[in-house]
């Protein structure tokens, strides 16, 4: 569960493994936290897969390499 600030929407994988709530809305945050806790068994595997494929050190290095390759190729 995260807010609209920063990169949290991407971490949630478009709601597949998390929930985004509006800033400064404690009630929405509490409701989202309760909902996530009620379905941890359903999202645990998907969250792990998202972390490994999209946010791993390897994925980060490959992304940085792609940027440099595009710069060098003009």
Secondary structure, DSSP 8 states (H G I E B T S, - for coil): -EESSTTHHHHTTTTTS--EE-TT-HHHHHHHHHHHHHTHHHHHHHHHHHHHHHSSHHHHHHHHHHHHHHHHT-
